[in-house]
């Protein structure tokens, strides 16, 4: 029988986190809300002035919620606003570390923050993230679901700034959902429960994104479960941070696909749907909502489980 042991869970078991799973989830929701507010304030510094300018230009002094939401979505198509928004997610990393370190009194190692093998694991994660998204995209193209062409305009400088933004954003989500939530639960409960709860939380954290639905939920859960297992396999958080960041960068800025329902951004290639089936293309949510992502992520989970099993057999 496969046992998902982790030194991070052993470290987290010493924390002041409550043993009651319901209370752990409620505390996480509260911490997550604080993180979202902090990230929102950071993003608003750039977005609100642009919205006020648009409001004044329209000659009105009021704006409905739906109008403000539509304007925010439109602004997110502009790198001047999208990149600062990605960078503002650094508050997710900072506040997760502060909470775990000073409230739960957990060690940094319990979050997967380790110096050992950090650089090679991060570089390996970059390769894995790129390969995973490339396989998904090529499957969709080879089956005639999507077509890929070269973008007419490739602003290298802007794309590199996006890369920086994705490095920060991917890291933050891993620190929130895996370094904090998964490892906190894993310290008090089973690894299976820790992975399941953190993966469900990760999936539903994207519930306000355009095109969110059943298949996107499943695929987000699978990605999160893979990331959680990968962290257990490597013993640190760095590889998963890299996978997450490069997955998003490759998806959005290399292949020109919508990243979890986000709008159009500067890209190297353009991937356009040929099929009208959201089941195949992912619809408004993007290829993360496609059956191709489901297949590839299940395969990735099987591979990492086999790797963990092999490690367990060596240690036995």
NUTORVEX-56625 format. One record per residue (C-alpha): residue in three letters; residue number from 1; z, y, x. Coordinates in nm, 4 decimals, always signed. Layout:
! NUTORVEX-56625
+--------+-----+----------+----------+----------+
: residu : num :        w :        v :        u :
+--------+-----+----------+----------+----------+
:    ALA : NUM :        Z :        Y :        X :
...
+--------+-----+----------+----------+----------+
//
This chain:
! NUTORVEX-56625
+--------+-----+----------+----------+----------+
: residu : num :        w :        v :        u :
+--------+-----+----------+----------+----------+
:    UNK :   1 :  +0.0000 :  +0.0000 :  +0.0000 :
:    UNK :   2 :  -0.0966 :  +0.3439 :  +0.1334 :
:    UNK :   3 :  +0.1982 :  +0.5729 :  +0.2062 :
:    UNK :   4 :  +0.1356 :  +0.9458 :  +0.2353 :
:    UNK :   5 :  +0.4024 :  +1.0348 :  +0.4874 :
:    UNK :   6 :  +0.4214 :  +1.3815 :  +0.6374 :
:    UNK :   7 :  +0.6499 :  +1.5553 :  +0.8847 :
:    UNK :   8 :  +0.5981 :  +1.8684 :  +0.6746 :
:    UNK :   9 :  +0.7601 :  +1.6972 :  +0.3753 :
:    UNK :  10 :  +1.0487 :  +1.5833 :  +0.5943 :
:    UNK :  11 :  +1.1032 :  +1.9422 :  +0.7083 :
:    UNK :  12 :  +1.0722 :  +2.0737 :  +0.3520 :
:    UNK :  13 :  +1.3350 :  +1.8270 :  +0.2303 :
:    UNK :  14 :  +1.5928 :  +2.0353 :  +0.4222 :
:    UNK :  15 :  +1.5027 :  +2.3507 :  +0.2267 :
:    UNK :  16 :  +1.6942 :  +2.5289 :  -0.0483 :
:    UNK :  17 :  +1.4120 :  +2.4652 :  -0.2953 :
:    UNK :  18 :  +1.5453 :  +2.3234 :  -0.6239 :
:    UNK :  19 :  +1.5031 :  +1.9505 :  -0.6814 :
:    UNK :  20 :  +1.4063 :  +2.0046 :  -1.0456 :
:    UNK :  21 :  +1.0247 :  +1.9976 :  -1.0631 :
:    UNK :  22 :  +1.0082 :  +2.2215 :  -1.3720 :
:    UNK :  23 :  +1.2178 :  +2.4863 :  -1.1989 :
:    UNK :  24 :  +1.0018 :  +2.4609 :  -0.8863 :
:    UNK :  25 :  +0.6914 :  +2.5246 :  -1.0968 :
:    UNK :  26 :  +0.8488 :  +2.8209 :  -1.2774 :
:    UNK :  27 :  +0.9528 :  +2.9765 :  -0.9458 :
:    UNK :  28 :  +0.6026 :  +2.9236 :  -0.8100 :
:    UNK :  29 :  +0.4531 :  +3.1000 :  -1.1136 :
:    UNK :  30 :  +0.6834 :  +3.3977 :  -1.0514 :
:    UNK :  31 :  +0.5946 :  +3.4086 :  -0.6806 :
:    UNK :  32 :  +0.2255 :  +3.3714 :  -0.7632 :
:    UNK :  33 :  +0.2415 :  +3.6668 :  -1.0052 :
:    UNK :  34 :  +0.4005 :  +3.8823 :  -0.7336 :
:    UNK :  35 :  +0.1252 :  +3.7766 :  -0.4926 :
:    UNK :  36 :  -0.1461 :  +3.8599 :  -0.7463 :
:    UNK :  37 :  +0.0073 :  +4.2045 :  -0.8045 :
:    UNK :  38 :  +0.0213 :  +4.2735 :  -0.4300 :
:    UNK :  39 :  -0.3371 :  +4.1585 :  -0.3792 :
:    UNK :  40 :  -0.4456 :  +4.3570 :  -0.6847 :
:    UNK :  41 :  -0.2901 :  +4.6760 :  -0.5523 :
:    UNK :  42 :  -0.4662 :  +4.6259 :  -0.2195 :
:    UNK :  43 :  -0.7979 :  +4.5763 :  -0.3964 :
:    UNK :  44 :  -0.7390 :  +4.8624 :  -0.6426 :
:    UNK :  45 :  -0.7207 :  +5.1146 :  -0.3586 :
:    UNK :  46 :  -1.0970 :  +5.0688 :  -0.3224 :
:    UNK :  47 :  -1.1971 :  +4.9897 :  -0.6803 :
:    UNK :  48 :  -1.0091 :  +5.2490 :  -0.8887 :
:    UNK :  49 :  -1.1672 :  +5.5576 :  -0.7217 :
:    UNK :  50 :  -1.5132 :  +5.4105 :  -0.7893 :
:    UNK :  51 :  -1.4202 :  +5.3384 :  -1.1529 :
:    UNK :  52 :  -1.2874 :  +5.6933 :  -1.2003 :
:    UNK :  53 :  -1.6078 :  +5.8339 :  -1.0531 :
:    UNK :  54 :  -1.8119 :  +5.6250 :  -1.2986 :
:    UNK :  55 :  -1.5880 :  +5.7325 :  -1.5869 :
:    UNK :  56 :  -1.6306 :  +6.1006 :  -1.5045 :
:    UNK :  57 :  -2.0063 :  +6.0565 :  -1.4709 :
:    UNK :  58 :  -2.0225 :  +5.8993 :  -1.8181 :
:    UNK :  59 :  -1.8649 :  +6.2102 :  -1.9733 :
:    UNK :  60 :  -1.5816 :  +6.0157 :  -2.1424 :
:    UNK :  61 :  -1.2116 :  +5.9998 :  -2.0636 :
:    UNK :  62 :  -1.1380 :  +5.6498 :  -2.1942 :
:    UNK :  63 :  -1.2545 :  +5.2984 :  -2.1149 :
:    UNK :  64 :  -1.1918 :  +4.9773 :  -2.3074 :
:    UNK :  65 :  -1.0566 :  +4.6681 :  -2.1355 :
:    UNK :  66 :  -1.3908 :  +4.4883 :  -2.1680 :
:    UNK :  67 :  -1.5721 :  +4.7881 :  -2.0202 :
:    UNK :  68 :  -1.3339 :  +4.8063 :  -1.7241 :
:    UNK :  69 :  -1.3682 :  +4.4296 :  -1.6717 :
:    UNK :  70 :  -1.7477 :  +4.4542 :  -1.6742 :
:    UNK :  71 :  -1.7380 :  +4.7455 :  -1.4302 :
:    UNK :  72 :  -1.5056 :  +4.5541 :  -1.1962 :
:    UNK :  73 :  -1.7450 :  +4.2571 :  -1.2013 :
:    UNK :  74 :  -2.0343 :  +4.4910 :  -1.1209 :
:    UNK :  75 :  -1.8439 :  +4.6483 :  -0.8327 :
:    UNK :  76 :  -1.7752 :  +4.3021 :  -0.6900 :
:    UNK :  77 :  -2.1508 :  +4.2714 :  -0.6296 :
:    UNK :  78 :  -2.1152 :  +4.5547 :  -0.3775 :
:    UNK :  79 :  -1.9882 :  +4.4568 :  -0.0338 :
:    UNK :  80 :  -1.8026 :  +4.7885 :  -0.0051 :
:    UNK :  81 :  -1.5597 :  +4.6520 :  -0.2666 :
:    UNK :  82 :  -1.5910 :  +4.2747 :  -0.2335 :
:    UNK :  83 :  -1.5006 :  +4.2581 :  +0.1358 :
:    UNK :  84 :  -1.1832 :  +4.4748 :  +0.1023 :
:    UNK :  85 :  -1.0853 :  +4.2583 :  -0.1963 :
:    UNK :  86 :  -1.1164 :  +3.9451 :  +0.0177 :
:    UNK :  87 :  -0.9167 :  +4.1071 :  +0.2984 :
:    UNK :  88 :  -0.6441 :  +4.2128 :  +0.0505 :
:    UNK :  89 :  -0.5704 :  +3.8433 :  -0.0117 :
:    UNK :  90 :  -0.3821 :  +3.8499 :  +0.3201 :
:    UNK :  91 :  -0.0797 :  +3.9345 :  +0.1031 :
:    UNK :  92 :  -0.0986 :  +3.5759 :  -0.0240 :
:    UNK :  93 :  -0.0365 :  +3.4430 :  +0.3256 :
:    UNK :  94 :  +0.2299 :  +3.7006 :  +0.4089 :
:    UNK :  95 :  +0.4319 :  +3.6629 :  +0.0882 :
:    UNK :  96 :  +0.4070 :  +3.2818 :  +0.0899 :
:    UNK :  97 :  +0.5502 :  +3.2722 :  +0.4421 :
:    UNK :  98 :  +0.8230 :  +3.5233 :  +0.3542 :
:    UNK :  99 :  +0.9260 :  +3.3257 :  +0.0464 :
:    UNK : 100 :  +0.9311 :  +2.9882 :  +0.2223 :
:    UNK : 101 :  +1.1016 :  +3.1183 :  +0.5353 :
:    UNK : 102 :  +1.3695 :  +3.3411 :  +0.3830 :
:    UNK : 103 :  +1.4231 :  +3.2165 :  +0.0258 :
:    UNK : 104 :  +1.3750 :  +2.8416 :  +0.0637 :
:    UNK : 105 :  +1.4839 :  +2.8724 :  +0.4311 :
:    UNK : 106 :  +1.2043 :  +2.6417 :  +0.5391 :
:    UNK : 107 :  +1.0731 :  +2.6206 :  +0.8943 :
:    UNK : 108 :  +0.7197 :  +2.7387 :  +0.9650 :
:    UNK : 109 :  +0.6350 :  +2.3815 :  +1.0639 :
:    UNK : 110 :  +0.7148 :  +2.2725 :  +0.7082 :
:    UNK : 111 :  +0.4191 :  +2.4866 :  +0.5967 :
:    UNK : 112 :  +0.1906 :  +2.3240 :  +0.8513 :
:    UNK : 113 :  +0.2075 :  +2.6195 :  +1.0899 :
:    UNK : 114 :  +0.1948 :  +2.4402 :  +1.4243 :
:    UNK : 115 :  +0.0505 :  +2.5261 :  +1.7651 :
:    UNK : 116 :  -0.0391 :  +2.1663 :  +1.8524 :
:    UNK : 117 :  -0.4112 :  +2.0997 :  +1.8012 :
:    UNK : 118 :  -0.4447 :  +2.4252 :  +1.6040 :
:    UNK : 119 :  -0.7702 :  +2.5363 :  +1.7715 :
:    UNK : 120 :  -0.9532 :  +2.1992 :  +1.7723 :
:    UNK : 121 :  -0.8422 :  +2.1257 :  +1.4148 :
:    UNK : 122 :  -0.9633 :  +2.4694 :  +1.3019 :
:    UNK : 123 :  -1.3014 :  +2.4228 :  +1.4720 :
:    UNK : 124 :  -1.3338 :  +2.0766 :  +1.3188 :
:    UNK : 125 :  -1.2510 :  +2.2267 :  +0.9786 :
:    UNK : 126 :  -1.5301 :  +2.4829 :  +1.0198 :
:    UNK : 127 :  -1.7786 :  +2.2000 :  +1.0761 :
:    UNK : 128 :  -1.6469 :  +1.9980 :  +0.7806 :
:    UNK : 129 :  -1.6570 :  +2.2941 :  +0.5410 :
:    UNK : 130 :  -2.0150 :  +2.3711 :  +0.6394 :
:    UNK : 131 :  -2.1279 :  +2.0080 :  +0.6097 :
:    UNK : 132 :  -1.9651 :  +1.9554 :  +0.2691 :
:    UNK : 133 :  -2.1286 :  +2.2593 :  +0.1082 :
:    UNK : 134 :  -2.4614 :  +2.1908 :  +0.2816 :
:    UNK : 135 :  -2.4707 :  +1.8329 :  +0.1500 :
:    UNK : 136 :  -2.3938 :  +1.9542 :  -0.2031 :
:    UNK : 137 :  -2.6613 :  +2.2244 :  -0.1892 :
:    UNK : 138 :  -2.9271 :  +2.0002 :  -0.0347 :
:    UNK : 139 :  -2.8606 :  +1.7306 :  -0.2961 :
:    UNK : 140 :  -2.9262 :  +1.9879 :  -0.5668 :
:    UNK : 141 :  -3.2481 :  +2.1001 :  -0.3946 :
:    UNK : 142 :  -3.3803 :  +1.7509 :  -0.3151 :
:    UNK : 143 :  -3.3321 :  +1.6438 :  -0.6769 :
:    UNK : 144 :  -3.5237 :  +1.9491 :  -0.8009 :
:    UNK : 145 :  -3.2211 :  +2.1070 :  -0.9680 :
:    UNK : 146 :  -3.2270 :  +2.4131 :  -0.7411 :
:    UNK : 147 :  -3.4814 :  +2.5704 :  -0.5091 :
:    UNK : 148 :  -3.3969 :  +2.7371 :  -0.1788 :
:    UNK : 149 :  -3.5809 :  +3.0285 :  -0.0206 :
:    UNK : 150 :  -3.5134 :  +3.2809 :  +0.2563 :
:    UNK : 151 :  -3.3622 :  +3.6127 :  +0.1496 :
:    UNK : 152 :  -3.5831 :  +3.9219 :  +0.1775 :
:    UNK : 153 :  -3.2993 :  +4.1165 :  +0.3330 :
:    UNK : 154 :  -3.0451 :  +3.9631 :  +0.5740 :
:    UNK : 155 :  -2.7849 :  +4.2259 :  +0.6800 :
:    UNK : 156 :  -2.6211 :  +4.0374 :  +0.9668 :
:    UNK : 157 :  -2.3413 :  +4.2894 :  +1.0172 :
:    UNK : 158 :  -2.2336 :  +4.2830 :  +0.6528 :
:    UNK : 159 :  -2.2486 :  +3.9030 :  +0.6452 :
:    UNK : 160 :  -2.0205 :  +3.8879 :  +0.9496 :
:    UNK : 161 :  -1.7711 :  +4.1142 :  +0.7704 :
:    UNK : 162 :  -1.7880 :  +3.8727 :  +0.4770 :
:    UNK : 163 :  -1.7062 :  +3.5916 :  +0.7193 :
:    UNK : 164 :  -1.3909 :  +3.7788 :  +0.8225 :
:    UNK : 165 :  -1.3012 :  +3.8277 :  +0.4568 :
:    UNK : 166 :  -1.3501 :  +3.4588 :  +0.3758 :
:    UNK : 167 :  -1.1409 :  +3.3581 :  +0.6788 :
:    UNK : 168 :  -0.8516 :  +3.5568 :  +0.5311 :
:    UNK : 169 :  -0.9107 :  +3.4527 :  +0.1683 :
:    UNK : 170 :  -0.9415 :  +3.0795 :  +0.2392 :
:    UNK : 171 :  -0.6305 :  +3.0858 :  +0.4566 :
:    UNK : 172 :  -0.4304 :  +3.2665 :  +0.1886 :
:    UNK : 173 :  -0.5122 :  +3.0141 :  -0.0835 :
:    UNK : 174 :  -0.4195 :  +2.7275 :  +0.1480 :
:    UNK : 175 :  -0.0870 :  +2.8924 :  +0.2339 :
:    UNK : 176 :  -0.0096 :  +2.9560 :  -0.1335 :
:    UNK : 177 :  -0.1072 :  +2.6219 :  -0.2833 :
:    UNK : 178 :  -0.0633 :  +2.3773 :  +0.0034 :
:    UNK : 179 :  +0.1624 :  +2.5340 :  +0.2672 :
:    UNK : 180 :  +0.4026 :  +2.6624 :  +0.0026 :
:    UNK : 181 :  +0.3688 :  +2.4754 :  -0.3287 :
:    UNK : 182 :  +0.2531 :  +2.1291 :  -0.2177 :
:    UNK : 183 :  +0.4949 :  +2.1047 :  +0.0739 :
:    UNK : 184 :  +0.7888 :  +2.2405 :  -0.1273 :
:    UNK : 185 :  +0.7389 :  +1.9755 :  -0.3938 :
:    UNK : 186 :  +0.6639 :  +1.7095 :  -0.1312 :
:    UNK : 187 :  +1.0001 :  +1.7738 :  +0.0298 :
:    UNK : 188 :  +1.1850 :  +1.6929 :  -0.2915 :
:    UNK : 189 :  +0.9474 :  +1.4502 :  -0.4640 :
:    UNK : 190 :  +0.6606 :  +1.2117 :  -0.3895 :
:    UNK : 191 :  +0.3445 :  +1.3117 :  -0.2062 :
:    UNK : 192 :  +0.1365 :  +1.2085 :  -0.5086 :
:    UNK : 193 :  +0.3280 :  +1.4467 :  -0.7357 :
:    UNK : 194 :  +0.3073 :  +1.7247 :  -0.4761 :
:    UNK : 195 :  -0.0700 :  +1.6908 :  -0.4404 :
:    UNK : 196 :  -0.1244 :  +1.6593 :  -0.8166 :
:    UNK : 197 :  +0.0836 :  +1.9615 :  -0.9200 :
:    UNK : 198 :  -0.0543 :  +2.1876 :  -0.6459 :
:    UNK : 199 :  -0.4110 :  +2.0805 :  -0.7270 :
:    UNK : 200 :  -0.3658 :  +2.1495 :  -1.0988 :
:    UNK : 201 :  -0.2171 :  +2.4901 :  -1.0145 :
:    UNK : 202 :  -0.5101 :  +2.5659 :  -0.7838 :
:    UNK : 203 :  -0.7642 :  +2.4695 :  -1.0503 :
:    UNK : 204 :  -0.6088 :  +2.6799 :  -1.3248 :
:    UNK : 205 :  -0.5600 :  +2.9777 :  -1.0924 :
:    UNK : 206 :  -0.9384 :  +3.0180 :  -1.1288 :
:    UNK : 207 :  -0.9281 :  +3.0078 :  -1.5103 :
:    UNK : 208 :  -1.0287 :  +3.3736 :  -1.5517 :
:    UNK : 209 :  -1.3459 :  +3.3294 :  -1.3433 :
:    UNK : 210 :  -1.6810 :  +3.3469 :  -1.5276 :
:    UNK : 211 :  -1.8144 :  +3.0058 :  -1.6312 :
:    UNK : 212 :  -1.4784 :  +2.8284 :  -1.6026 :
:    UNK : 213 :  -1.4827 :  +2.4958 :  -1.7888 :
:    UNK : 214 :  -1.4119 :  +2.1227 :  -1.7768 :
:    UNK : 215 :  -1.6302 :  +2.0274 :  -1.4788 :
:    UNK : 216 :  -1.5198 :  +2.3293 :  -1.2721 :
:    UNK : 217 :  -1.1582 :  +2.2284 :  -1.3431 :
:    UNK : 218 :  -1.2270 :  +1.8742 :  -1.2242 :
:    UNK : 219 :  -1.4077 :  +1.9902 :  -0.9103 :
:    UNK : 220 :  -1.1446 :  +2.2487 :  -0.8202 :
:    UNK : 221 :  -0.8801 :  +1.9788 :  -0.8617 :
:    UNK : 222 :  -1.0786 :  +1.7428 :  -0.6383 :
:    UNK : 223 :  -1.1257 :  +2.0101 :  -0.3709 :
:    UNK : 224 :  -0.7539 :  +2.0905 :  -0.3776 :
:    UNK : 225 :  -0.6590 :  +1.7218 :  -0.3605 :
:    UNK : 226 :  -0.8938 :  +1.6782 :  -0.0643 :
:    UNK : 227 :  -0.7404 :  +1.9810 :  +0.1106 :
:    UNK : 228 :  -0.3898 :  +1.8488 :  +0.0484 :
:    UNK : 229 :  -0.4767 :  +1.5061 :  +0.1845 :
:    UNK : 230 :  -0.6518 :  +1.6633 :  +0.4817 :
:    UNK : 231 :  -0.3365 :  +1.8607 :  +0.5681 :
:    UNK : 232 :  -0.1317 :  +1.5406 :  +0.5511 :
:    UNK : 233 :  -0.3911 :  +1.3661 :  +0.7681 :
:    UNK : 234 :  -0.3985 :  +1.6327 :  +1.0414 :
:    UNK : 235 :  -0.0322 :  +1.7310 :  +1.0190 :
:    UNK : 236 :  -0.1084 :  +2.1039 :  +1.0049 :
:    UNK : 237 :  -0.2637 :  +2.3616 :  +0.7755 :
:    UNK : 238 :  -0.5275 :  +2.5053 :  +1.0086 :
:    UNK : 239 :  -0.8080 :  +2.2571 :  +0.9464 :
:    UNK : 240 :  -0.7791 :  +2.2984 :  +0.5687 :
:    UNK : 241 :  -0.7807 :  +2.6794 :  +0.6075 :
:    UNK : 242 :  -1.1084 :  +2.6552 :  +0.8001 :
:    UNK : 243 :  -1.2660 :  +2.4123 :  +0.5523 :
:    UNK : 244 :  -1.1778 :  +2.6393 :  +0.2606 :
:    UNK : 245 :  -1.3022 :  +2.9568 :  +0.4288 :
:    UNK : 246 :  -1.6317 :  +2.8127 :  +0.5541 :
:    UNK : 247 :  -1.6906 :  +2.6321 :  +0.2239 :
:    UNK : 248 :  -1.6844 :  +2.9729 :  +0.0513 :
:    UNK : 249 :  -1.8806 :  +3.1517 :  +0.3241 :
:    UNK : 250 :  -2.1511 :  +2.8837 :  +0.3377 :
:    UNK : 251 :  -2.1740 :  +2.8751 :  -0.0389 :
:    UNK : 252 :  -2.1901 :  +3.2497 :  -0.0894 :
:    UNK : 253 :  -2.3387 :  +3.4047 :  +0.2240 :
:    UNK : 254 :  -2.5530 :  +3.1240 :  +0.3644 :
:    UNK : 255 :  -2.6995 :  +2.9619 :  +0.0517 :
:    UNK : 256 :  -2.6596 :  +3.2534 :  -0.1884 :
:    UNK : 257 :  -2.4638 :  +3.0630 :  -0.4522 :
:    UNK : 258 :  -2.1984 :  +3.2002 :  -0.6834 :
:    UNK : 259 :  -1.8511 :  +3.1334 :  -0.5399 :
:    UNK : 260 :  -1.6351 :  +3.0196 :  -0.8333 :
:    UNK : 261 :  -1.8162 :  +3.2524 :  -1.0708 :
:    UNK : 262 :  -1.8332 :  +3.5593 :  -0.8457 :
:    UNK : 263 :  -2.1413 :  +3.7796 :  -0.8537 :
:    UNK : 264 :  -2.4293 :  +3.8195 :  -0.6104 :
:    UNK : 265 :  -2.3426 :  +3.8965 :  -0.2478 :
:    UNK : 266 :  -2.5375 :  +3.9490 :  +0.0737 :
:    UNK : 267 :  -2.6848 :  +3.6206 :  +0.1892 :
:    UNK : 268 :  -2.9169 :  +3.4455 :  +0.4333 :
:    UNK : 269 :  -3.0817 :  +3.2091 :  +0.1841 :
:    UNK : 270 :  -3.1278 :  +3.2289 :  -0.1916 :
:    UNK : 271 :  -3.0612 :  +2.9210 :  -0.4064 :
:    UNK : 272 :  -3.1984 :  +2.9545 :  -0.7574 :
:    UNK : 273 :  -3.1694 :  +2.7103 :  -1.0484 :
:    UNK : 274 :  -3.4767 :  +2.5196 :  -1.1627 :
:    UNK : 275 :  -3.2886 :  +2.3116 :  -1.4180 :
:    UNK : 276 :  -3.1274 :  +2.4703 :  -1.7233 :
:    UNK : 277 :  -2.8484 :  +2.2097 :  -1.7264 :
:    UNK : 278 :  -2.5083 :  +2.3581 :  -1.6361 :
:    UNK : 279 :  -2.3935 :  +1.9998 :  -1.5704 :
:    UNK : 280 :  -2.6358 :  +1.9915 :  -1.2758 :
:    UNK : 281 :  -2.6399 :  +2.3530 :  -1.1580 :
:    UNK : 282 :  -2.2824 :  +2.4503 :  -1.2400 :
:    UNK : 283 :  -2.4015 :  +2.7298 :  -1.4670 :
:    UNK : 284 :  -2.2338 :  +3.0680 :  -1.4371 :
:    UNK : 285 :  -1.9494 :  +2.9222 :  -1.2315 :
:    UNK : 286 :  -2.1901 :  +2.8184 :  -0.9576 :
:    UNK : 287 :  -2.2432 :  +2.4904 :  -0.7805 :
:    UNK : 288 :  -1.8683 :  +2.4252 :  -0.7665 :
:    UNK : 289 :  -1.9101 :  +2.3446 :  -1.1358 :
:    UNK : 290 :  -2.1877 :  +2.0921 :  -1.0704 :
:    UNK : 291 :  -2.1782 :  +1.7114 :  -1.0795 :
:    UNK : 292 :  -2.3092 :  +1.7194 :  -0.7204 :
:    UNK : 293 :  -1.9804 :  +1.8739 :  -0.6105 :
:    UNK : 294 :  -1.7907 :  +1.6053 :  -0.8029 :
:    UNK : 295 :  -1.9737 :  +1.3251 :  -0.6209 :
:    UNK : 296 :  -1.9382 :  +1.4787 :  -0.2739 :
:    UNK : 297 :  -1.5696 :  +1.5623 :  -0.3171 :
:    UNK : 298 :  -1.4849 :  +1.2112 :  -0.4386 :
:    UNK : 299 :  -1.6602 :  +1.0736 :  -0.1298 :
:    UNK : 300 :  -1.4691 :  +1.3195 :  +0.0925 :
:    UNK : 301 :  -1.1365 :  +1.2142 :  -0.0621 :
:    UNK : 302 :  -1.2160 :  +0.8463 :  -0.0029 :
:    UNK : 303 :  -1.3011 :  +0.9178 :  +0.3614 :
:    UNK : 304 :  -0.9790 :  +1.1086 :  +0.4296 :
:    UNK : 305 :  -0.7721 :  +0.8401 :  +0.2530 :
:    UNK : 306 :  -0.9298 :  +0.5768 :  +0.4767 :
:    UNK : 307 :  -0.8449 :  +0.7960 :  +0.7770 :
:    UNK : 308 :  -0.4827 :  +0.8247 :  +0.6636 :
:    UNK : 309 :  -0.4669 :  +0.4471 :  +0.6081 :
:    UNK : 310 :  -0.5993 :  +0.3865 :  +0.9590 :
:    UNK : 311 :  -0.3369 :  +0.6223 :  +1.1023 :
:    UNK : 312 :  -0.0626 :  +0.4439 :  +0.9061 :
:    UNK : 313 :  -0.1722 :  +0.1059 :  +1.0378 :
:    UNK : 314 :  -0.1624 :  +0.2335 :  +1.3969 :
:    UNK : 315 :  +0.1895 :  +0.3698 :  +1.3501 :
:    UNK : 316 :  +0.3165 :  +0.0494 :  +1.1849 :
+--------+-----+----------+----------+----------+
//
